[in-house]
Amino acid sequence: MKAAYITQVGSPSTIQYGEIDDPEVGPMQVLIKTNAVAVNPIDTYIRSGTVKLQLPSPYVIGCDIAGTVAAVGAEVTQFKAGDRVWGSNQGLSGRQGTFSELAAVDQCWLYPTPANVADEDAAAVALTGITAHLGLHLHGNLQAGEIVFVNGGTGGVGSAVVQLAIAAGATVITTVGSAEKVATATDLGAEHVLNYRDVDVTEALQELTARIGRINLWFETLRNPNPDATLPLLAKRGRYVLMAGRDARPEFPVGAFYVNDLRAIGFAMFNASAEEQQQSAAEINQLLAAQTLKPLIGARYSLSEAAKAHQLQEDNTLNGAGTLSGKIVVTV
Ligand SMILES: NC(=O)c1ccc[n+]([C@@H]2O[C@H](COP(=O)([O-])OP(=O)(O)OC[C@H]3O[C@@H](n4cnc5c(N)ncnc54)[C@H](OP(=O)(O)O)[C@@H]3O)[C@@H](O)[C@H]2O)c1
């Protein structure tokens, strides 16, 4: 089969495109004929070696997948040939990734694709949608009527947080980096959108929270979080959800934290159990089918262009290029 893979870590140019062996299908696995995959920042960290994992060789890149079931292992009970499925959490913990014409995936990481949802859309919202849902609900205990803040409302995770928080009855404040993205985030339903290149976000939030109330759940997607500025903006019992910035060492204002009964919660999506991810996926599926959740796709490539797709992700997530709105989808 054709695949995008690496045999050593390095720059995007280490990604090769070519023939590798078809995967073997274990008894609990589903063989998927891949139609669409998506790029996530973690794919670039694994490829570059910044996040060091034990990788099979060749290592097929990618976490997210959507496609059609081609065959199932002897003990698979949830799916049959011909079903459309999507999933995430691949390419981790010794598992092969998804950027290949065929992928063998444990059934526990797969979900049925609603009939009215395109494979590109399902792939686009896989890892980011599950991450947003876990952060808001499992970890953030979001309640209807609360105020949520998320940085990067048109980013991969941010655009999912905006939509899932609104679906849960929250008011959403977000930041973006251009006037065009203000319009996009507003279309996604965010009530208050700040252009971080035009305004001082902390000052704008001080003024806004004085009017509408302080923030109940701060979903931090930036790699350089700033608790000094953030914690005074949170309501009593506010939750400060941290999920990016492995090397960040910010100052932490202890007084602002404990005097308001705040909680700081860290999480990584890939630590969630299969059951927890299934719960998130079930709700994502309902919202996708109802078209309440509309995946934001900012760039499309073919599988042979996987290196270009990684370069674009890296330029934006690591180098702040601002040239991407939403997800990069690769069709297979
Ligand atoms: N813990 C987990 O489980 C988990 C899961 C997924 C992702 N992550 C991490 O979360 C981070 C975000 O992932 P992603 O997929 O959403 O990346 P992404 O699609 O590249 O989004 C990054 C967002 O950050 C925004 N941004 C950049 N600089 C900003 C600033 N100074 N102020 C406000 N916003 C700013 C960008 O806005 P503009 O484009 O408008 O400039 C963009 O929307 C990454 O570090 C990733 O590794 C962690």
PDBQT file of the ligand as one rigid body, heavy atoms in Angstrom, charges set to zero:
ROOT
HETATM    1  N1  LIG A 401      -2.937  17.955  25.690  1.00  0.00    +0.000 N 
HETATM    2  C1  LIG A 401      -3.547  17.468  24.621  1.00  0.00    +0.000 C 
HETATM    3  O1  LIG A 401      -4.167  16.442  24.665  1.00  0.00    +0.000 OA
HETATM    4  C2  LIG A 401      -3.473  18.224  23.322  1.00  0.00    +0.000 A 
HETATM    5  C3  LIG A 401      -4.299  17.867  22.258  1.00  0.00    +0.000 A 
HETATM    6  C4  LIG A 401      -4.262  18.627  21.086  1.00  0.00    +0.000 A 
HETATM    7  C5  LIG A 401      -3.393  19.693  20.985  1.00  0.00    +0.000 A 
HETATM    8  N2  LIG A 401      -2.574  19.985  22.033  1.00  0.00    +0.000 N 
HETATM    9  C6  LIG A 401      -1.655  21.147  21.952  1.00  0.00    +0.000 C 
HETATM   10  O2  LIG A 401      -2.472  22.303  21.938  1.00  0.00    +0.000 OA
HETATM   11  C7  LIG A 401      -1.860  23.314  21.156  1.00  0.00    +0.000 C 
HETATM   12  C8  LIG A 401      -2.847  23.812  20.119  1.00  0.00    +0.000 C 
HETATM   13  O3  LIG A 401      -3.127  22.770  19.206  1.00  0.00    +0.000 OA
HETATM   14  P1  LIG A 401      -3.970  23.078  17.888  1.00  0.00    +0.000 P 
HETATM   15  O4  LIG A 401      -4.115  21.794  17.163  1.00  0.00    +0.000 OA
HETATM   16  O5  LIG A 401      -5.181  23.835  18.208  1.00  0.00    +0.000 OA
HETATM   17  O6  LIG A 401      -2.936  24.031  17.107  1.00  0.00    +0.000 OA
HETATM   18  P2  LIG A 401      -3.235  25.101  15.986  1.00  0.00    +0.000 P 
HETATM   19  O7  LIG A 401      -4.343  24.606  15.108  1.00  0.00    +0.000 OA
HETATM   20  O8  LIG A 401      -1.933  25.445  15.386  1.00  0.00    +0.000 OA
HETATM   21  O9  LIG A 401      -3.826  26.367  16.756  1.00  0.00    +0.000 OA
HETATM   22  C9  LIG A 401      -3.012  27.262  17.473  1.00  0.00    +0.000 C 
HETATM   23  C10 LIG A 401      -3.849  28.506  17.740  1.00  0.00    +0.000 C 
HETATM   24  O10 LIG A 401      -3.118  29.381  18.587  1.00  0.00    +0.000 OA
HETATM   25  C11 LIG A 401      -3.440  30.699  18.203  1.00  0.00    +0.000 C 
HETATM   26  N3  LIG A 401      -2.431  31.630  18.679  1.00  0.00    +0.000 N 
HETATM   27  C12 LIG A 401      -1.117  31.696  18.368  1.00  0.00    +0.000 A 
HETATM   28  N4  LIG A 401      -0.523  32.694  19.048  1.00  0.00    +0.000 NA
HETATM   29  C13 LIG A 401      -1.477  33.273  19.799  1.00  0.00    +0.000 A 
HETATM   30  C14 LIG A 401      -1.487  34.356  20.734  1.00  0.00    +0.000 A 
HETATM   31  N5  LIG A 401      -0.379  35.038  21.035  1.00  0.00    +0.000 N 
HETATM   32  N6  LIG A 401      -2.647  34.665  21.343  1.00  0.00    +0.000 NA
HETATM   33  C15 LIG A 401      -3.782  33.983  21.056  1.00  0.00    +0.000 A 
HETATM   34  N7  LIG A 401      -3.830  32.942  20.194  1.00  0.00    +0.000 NA
HETATM   35  C16 LIG A 401      -2.701  32.602  19.564  1.00  0.00    +0.000 A 
HETATM   36  C17 LIG A 401      -3.506  30.642  16.686  1.00  0.00    +0.000 C 
HETATM   37  O11 LIG A 401      -4.276  31.734  16.256  1.00  0.00    +0.000 OA
HETATM   38  P3  LIG A 401      -4.037  32.467  14.836  1.00  0.00    +0.000 P 
HETATM   39  O12 LIG A 401      -3.969  31.389  13.803  1.00  0.00    +0.000 OA
HETATM   40  O13 LIG A 401      -5.244  33.309  14.706  1.00  0.00    +0.000 OA
HETATM   41  O14 LIG A 401      -2.760  33.244  14.954  1.00  0.00    +0.000 OA
HETATM   42  C18 LIG A 401      -4.195  29.304  16.484  1.00  0.00    +0.000 C 
HETATM   43  O15 LIG A 401      -5.589  29.455  16.452  1.00  0.00    +0.000 OA
HETATM   44  C19 LIG A 401      -0.600  22.688  20.557  1.00  0.00    +0.000 C 
HETATM   45  O16 LIG A 401       0.511  23.066  21.336  1.00  0.00    +0.000 OA
HETATM   46  C20 LIG A 401      -0.847  21.198  20.681  1.00  0.00    +0.000 C 
HETATM   47  O17 LIG A 401       0.332  20.455  20.769  1.00  0.00    +0.000 OA
HETATM   48  C21 LIG A 401      -2.589  19.281  23.190  1.00  0.00    +0.000 A 
ENDROOT
TORSDOF 0
